[in-house]
Amino acid sequence: MDAPALAYEHPSWAPDGRSIAFRKVDAERTSSIWRADVGAGETTALTHGLYALFPAWVPGGGRIVYATDSADGQRDLHIIDSRTGEHMRQITDDRVHERWPVWVDAWHIAFLPFDYADGDADRELRIVDLTGRERETIALADMGAHIEAFSWVDPARPVAAKGMDASVWANLKQRDNVP
């Protein structure tokens, strides 16, 4: 890495295995999304001057979704070009803080919402399309789950989540008829 940092976090491998997107926290405690080209050993800042975190590559590799805090204190999802960092679109714009976005497929993103207003945390997963319209909410509150992070198994299956015990995973498998 070419500049001093307090931390490098949230690594996300590109689908082709040639690059890693990650969060770099600087001395002023702001953070940005960077890309490291593994073969060349070069790093490139993709975002600047933002509190950005949780980068995730689209399955085809051309875009990255990430969460960033805005001036009004909200955390929303944005998509950038994975080579240039050019901002392509904002996906969400609401009072909920979006965390750990994961591409379900090339047109849908799942994430963990956190609502500071009612203290609701880690009890559901939301899936939105690229316009931010909600497609599905997977409620986990009735299963007693506390989700710390997750990944999508495949477009037709539920998630594998860190922090879930065996009974919660069994309930998800039964819900979606996963073998």
C-alpha positions as semicolon CSV with decimal commas, in nm:
position;residue;x (nm);y (nm);z (nm)
1;M;0,000;0,000;0,000
2;D;0,141;0,339;-0,090
3;A;0,018;0,575;0,185
4;P;0,020;0,533;0,563
5;A;-0,308;0,414;0,705
6;L;-0,457;0,325;1,039
7;A;-0,628;0,019;0,893
8;Y;-0,706;-0,178;0,580
9;E;-1,044;-0,347;0,614
10;H;-1,328;-0,523;0,434
11;P;-1,128;-0,691;0,155
12;S;-1,333;-0,813;-0,141
13;W;-1,179;-1,019;-0,423
14;A;-1,273;-0,936;-0,782
15;P;-1,448;-1,225;-0,957
16;D;-1,143;-1,278;-1,183
17;G;-0,907;-1,293;-0,882
18;R;-0,681;-1,017;-1,017
19;S;-0,784;-0,731;-0,787
20;I;-0,898;-0,669;-0,433
21;A;-1,125;-0,382;-0,328
22;F;-1,083;-0,272;0,032
23;R;-1,148;0,006;0,281
24;K;-0,850;0,220;0,380
25;V;-0,881;0,422;0,702
26;D;-0,645;0,722;0,715
27;A;-0,493;0,919;1,002
28;E;-0,791;1,160;1,009
29;R;-1,016;0,856;1,059
30;T;-1,191;0,901;0,727
31;S;-1,200;0,609;0,491
32;S;-1,214;0,544;0,121
33;I;-1,246;0,250;-0,115
34;W;-0,927;0,138;-0,289
35;R;-0,843;-0,127;-0,546
36;A;-0,521;-0,328;-0,539
37;D;-0,413;-0,495;-0,863
38;V;-0,249;-0,810;-0,732
39;G;-0,018;-0,890;-1,027
40;A;0,106;-0,533;-1,074
41;G;0,125;-0,453;-0,704
42;E;-0,043;-0,116;-0,766
43;T;-0,317;0,050;-0,560
44;T;-0,574;0,303;-0,679
45;A;-0,812;0,516;-0,474
46;L;-1,165;0,470;-0,607
47;T;-1,339;0,712;-0,369
48;H;-1,209;1,031;-0,208
49;G;-1,302;1,228;0,101
50;L;-1,581;0,999;0,210
51;Y;-1,645;0,767;0,498
52;A;-1,676;0,462;0,275
53;L;-1,688;0,097;0,370
54;F;-1,802;-0,256;0,274
55;P;-1,698;-0,279;-0,095
56;A;-1,841;-0,573;-0,293
57;W;-1,782;-0,660;-0,660
58;V;-2,063;-0,724;-0,904
59;P;-2,040;-1,085;-1,034
60;G;-1,906;-0,963;-1,373
61;G;-1,639;-0,747;-1,209
62;G;-1,712;-0,409;-1,371
63;R;-1,876;-0,240;-1,073
64;I;-1,841;-0,218;-0,697
65;V;-2,119;-0,143;-0,451
66;Y;-2,021;0,015;-0,120
67;A;-2,178;0,200;0,172
68;T;-2,092;0,560;0,255
69;D;-2,203;0,816;0,510
70;S;-2,355;1,134;0,369
71;A;-2,350;1,489;0,504
72;D;-2,690;1,433;0,668
73;G;-2,555;1,140;0,870
74;Q;-2,722;0,865;0,670
75;R;-2,540;0,563;0,529
76;D;-2,650;0,465;0,181
77;L;-2,537;0,230;-0,095
78;H;-2,361;0,356;-0,408
79;I;-2,215;0,191;-0,717
80;I;-1,884;0,291;-0,875
81;D;-1,690;0,176;-1,179
82;S;-1,432;-0,075;-1,054
83;R;-1,150;0,061;-1,276
84;T;-1,197;0,439;-1,255
85;G;-1,401;0,493;-0,938
86;E;-1,650;0,697;-1,140
87;H;-1,976;0,725;-0,946
88;M;-2,246;0,543;-1,139
89;R;-2,552;0,569;-0,914
90;Q;-2,685;0,592;-0,562
91;I;-2,897;0,287;-0,477
92;T;-3,055;0,377;-0,143
93;D;-3,159;0,703;0,023
94;D;-3,337;0,648;0,351
95;R;-3,292;0,675;0,728
96;V;-3,166;0,317;0,760
97;H;-2,790;0,257;0,766
98;E;-2,707;-0,004;0,504
99;R;-2,422;-0,240;0,589
100;W;-2,241;-0,534;0,426
101;P;-2,387;-0,515;0,073
102;V;-2,360;-0,835;-0,129
103;W;-2,458;-0,882;-0,493
104;V;-2,730;-1,147;-0,523
105;D;-2,695;-1,131;-0,902
106;A;-2,607;-0,855;-1,150
107;W;-2,936;-0,670;-1,078
108;H;-2,998;-0,715;-0,703
109;I;-2,810;-0,630;-0,385
110;A;-2,870;-0,773;-0,039
111;F;-2,762;-0,584;0,274
112;L;-2,802;-0,565;0,650
113;P;-3,006;-0,261;0,758
114;F;-2,960;-0,087;1,092
115;D;-3,222;0,160;1,209
116;Y;-3,082;0,388;1,480
117;A;-3,428;0,535;1,544
118;D;-3,572;0,211;1,680
119;G;-3,251;0,023;1,760
120;D;-3,341;-0,256;1,519
121;A;-3,017;-0,425;1,423
122;D;-2,914;-0,744;1,252
123;R;-3,260;-0,899;1,243
124;E;-3,329;-0,896;0,870
125;L;-3,174;-0,890;0,528
126;R;-3,309;-0,665;0,256
127;I;-3,279;-0,719;-0,116
128;V;-3,314;-0,424;-0,352
129;D;-3,286;-0,380;-0,728
130;L;-3,050;-0,127;-0,886
131;T;-3,309;0,151;-0,852
132;G;-3,331;0,092;-0,476
133;R;-3,680;-0,064;-0,491
134;E;-3,715;-0,336;-0,232
135;R;-3,760;-0,681;-0,376
136;E;-3,763;-0,890;-0,060
137;T;-3,701;-0,876;0,313
138;I;-3,584;-1,189;0,490
139;A;-3,688;-1,149;0,854
140;L;-3,468;-1,329;1,102
141;A;-3,598;-1,177;1,427
142;D;-3,834;-1,466;1,495
143;M;-3,539;-1,704;1,464
144;G;-3,335;-1,523;1,729
145;A;-3,053;-1,448;1,486
146;H;-2,787;-1,185;1,528
147;I;-2,604;-1,139;1,199
148;E;-2,251;-1,001;1,194
149;A;-2,176;-1,055;0,823
150;F;-2,307;-1,272;0,542
151;S;-2,252;-1,396;0,190
152;W;-2,493;-1,518;-0,073
153;V;-2,475;-1,889;-0,158
154;D;-2,616;-1,844;-0,510
155;P;-2,900;-1,639;-0,663
156;A;-3,167;-1,893;-0,572
157;R;-3,056;-1,975;-0,219
158;P;-3,048;-1,809;0,123
159;V;-2,745;-1,662;0,285
160;A;-2,470;-1,811;0,495
161;A;-2,425;-1,572;0,785
162;K;-2,162;-1,536;1,052
163;G;-2,329;-1,532;1,391
164;M;-2,607;-1,776;1,303
165;D;-2,637;-2,095;1,501
166;A;-2,733;-2,430;1,350
167;S;-3,106;-2,393;1,426
168;V;-3,125;-2,060;1,241
169;W;-2,946;-2,206;0,937
170;A;-3,183;-2,506;0,944
171;N;-3,484;-2,268;0,946
172;L;-3,345;-2,078;0,647
173;K;-3,278;-2,401;0,461
174;Q;-3,634;-2,517;0,529
175;R;-3,777;-2,178;0,424
176;D;-3,615;-2,197;0,080
177;N;-3,604;-2,576;0,038
178;V;-3,225;-2,586;0,026
179;P;-3,085;-2,940;0,017
